[in-house]
Amino acid sequence: MPNDIAWINVKDRLPEESTESNKNTDWVLCHFRWGTIASAMFLTLRGVWTTGHTTFVQADVTHWMTLPEPPEVENE
């Protein structure tokens, strides 16, 4: 895993807004206070996290990290 991919405490900073979406962040990996890890995005205008199915208050997420680049797949 590259050195630039690491868990970031939400107390230190939140993900930056995406240039491709309106006031939301890119998808990131989130560590929830009860131990679950899931992909989510932070909705900056609402101040909440969403997995696309469920919305979580900001205090539910303790850490986040950027997603790694996808693997290169050869077309067969």
PyMOL commands that set and color helices and strands:
alter all, ss='L'
color gray80, all
select helices_A, chain A and resi 58-60
alter helices_A, ss='H'
color red, helices_A
select strands_A, chain A and resi 8-9+28-32+37-43+48-50+55-57+61-66
alter strands_A, ss='S'
color yellow, strands_A
deselect
rebuild
show_as cartoon
